[in-house]
Amino acid sequence: MSYFTYILREICKVEDMKKTVQLIITFLSALWFIQSPALSEETIIKSHGVSTYGDLKYGPDFKHLDYVNPNAPKGGTYTTPALGTFDSMHPYTIKGKGGHITIVFFEDLMTSVADDPDALYGLLAETIEYPESRQWAIFNLRPEARFSDGSEVTADDIVFTFNILLEKGIPSLRKVFADIIKVEALEKHRVKFTFREGAATRGLPKLAASMPAFSRKHWEGKDFSESTLVPGLGSGPYVLDKIDVGRSIVLKRDPNYWGKDLPINKGRNNFDYIREEYYGDANAAFEAFKAGTILSRVEGESQKWATGYNFPAVEKGWVKREEIPDGALPVSSGFYFNLRKEKFKDIRVRKAVSEMFNFEWSNNTLFHGYYNRLDSFWENSALEATDLPSAEEIAILEPYKEYFPNTLLSEPAVIQPVSGKRQIDRKRLRTANKLLDEAGWQLENGIRVKNGEQLTIEFMLASDIAERFINPYIENLRKIGIKAAVKTIDVTQFVERRNKHDYDILTTRHETSLVPDVSLYQWFGSGSADVPSRNFTGIKNPGVDALIDKALAAKNHEEMTITIKALDRGLRSLHIMVPRWYNANHWVAYWDVYGRPETIPPYALGFSDFWWWDQEKADKLKAAGARININRSGE
């Protein structure tokens, strides 16, 4: 007997009108489904994980991640420094300055791992379902998932989360979520995301899987857009222990954490406490590490790494130093032009400024030769544009060539000028002067002037540490008539001015990924240029927007690679930043109280994730006379 015959017979047998209506609806729905080719013929995929192109390293029955110690002991305190201050425990609003680790309270539907960069695996959601077209995604929540107060995580909470982020969350998220047109609760533990018709859906199930879970009940009667020192109710492995506003945040491991026995969490979340201490500048943070107040740090300064670790605790072996290979894409650091400023709209001005940064001299003189020069936004990867564009790249770029310099398709991908061993490279000096002359900035009494306005540039910094490599750059810029200066302000002012786009050049960094996602819109999309976002340069380029669209619509890895190469080539041709350098290793220093897996995975250092406290080592240091703060709550 067919399903439809069965339904019809049931309708005829039932005398109860309500049940009859229900059966009729069921029959008509099923009939519509079977007669709809798009639905009846499309395969529905159900999986424990999701990736952009379908590949997953871990199968559905994995016991634990390969890189963790599944028997890692629990206990102790992980301490980490942060610069600046905080006045909020709410990381999803632009009001106030949220503590760096406040996002730890919340879990996503699915989570990333450190050895499979394109994949997300089930966390709050046990499985995901989606059609081959990826036009929608359904998540089956784990019935055992709980918020830290013991209440269930339900589909209704996920619907609430999406809606409140759109209505009152960080403004740039509206662009990120633009292709999600509806989120609906199908059942108590089953939630569906529907994507915009015509959108590039390849990466949208992953985007949906990254949705955090907020408790609808917790936020009732509260304004989500306002800053608050009361953290939102989350489902994560840590809850708030205590805060000292502006100075420290202490989290404690939740002994009742619902997900502690999941395979994805085995060997992870090992510390009883996580303590984040705030300091006014990097030097103060380093002194706290030397004193044993902070027990670990990832060093970011070559000068300090080369010469600063000669204090007694290092000499006695109490502090360990390691250079651990970093397999992730290099972080793109640089000097970001604010293209919203009229003086930077002329590419010749931006190129002239770039010419005067002497990386080779800086690296040898200031950085002990540790660094490599950045050229690409996807440096040292298969996504980096090189040499002349291939025929495939040309085909992608041809429709948008009007939005880029006319040399885009005829010259090799832009690489930064190579300078000599002296601080001032005469060839670079001549090139820069010529560019400014062509741009109409004439030299008058040693200063570049155009229409009565001097060419001034201010570099905005949040720490005076960067001054040692920016000051020589400023000296070089003054040689070509630019009235250049540096402005160092505290972190709070820095963030405020950055959000208001009140700067000439921003000294900062950003991250891309090996499998690009919608964050490209935040970094480079026109829709994020005029709101507080990661689009530091304010770039608004229809060609770039179109290339981002194409990259996210790529049907396979090969198509994505070619498109990102084209995007990289286009971005570099615009000279929107002066790239600086990258380090191929993590420089890690820590008091010898921690244990870690023998092999660190390629895409994450994982200090607070899968390292652990070694009580035997801590006792040994204490017995030897080391004065370190090993109190569990950081007191």
Buried (B, 14 or more C-beta within 10 A) or exposed (E): EEEEEEBBEBBEEBEEEEEBEEBEEBBEEEEEEEEEEEEEEEEEBEBBBBBBBBEBBBEBEBEBBBBBBEEBEEBBBBBBBBBBBBBBBBBBBBEBBBBBBBEBBBBBBBBBBBBBBBBBBBBBBBBBBBBEEBBBBBBBBBEEBBBBEEBBBBBBBBBBBBEBBBEBBBBBBBBBBBBBEEBBBEEEBBBBBBBBEEBBBBBBBBBBBBBBBBBBBBBEEEEBBEBBBEBBBBBBBBBBBEBEBEEBBBBBBBEEBBBBEBBBBBBBBBBBBBBBBBBEBBBEBBEBBBEBBBBBBBBBBBBBBBEBBEBEBBEEEBBBEEBBEBBBBBBBBBBBBBBBBEBBEBBBBBBBBBBBBBBBBBBEBBBEEBBBBBBBBBBBBEBBBBEEBBEBBBEBBEEBBEBBBEEBBEBEBBBBBEBEEEBBBEEBBEBBBBBBBEBEBEBEEEBBBBEEEBBEBBBBBBBEBBBEBBBBBBEBBBBBBBBBBBBBBBBBBBBBBBEEBEBBBBBBBBBBBBBBBBBBBBBBBBBBBEBBBBBBBBBBBEBBBBBBBBBBBBEEBEBBBBBBBBBBBBBBBBBBBBBBBBBEEBBBBBBBBBBBBEEBBBBBBBBBBBBBBBBEBBEBBEEEEBEBBBEBEBE
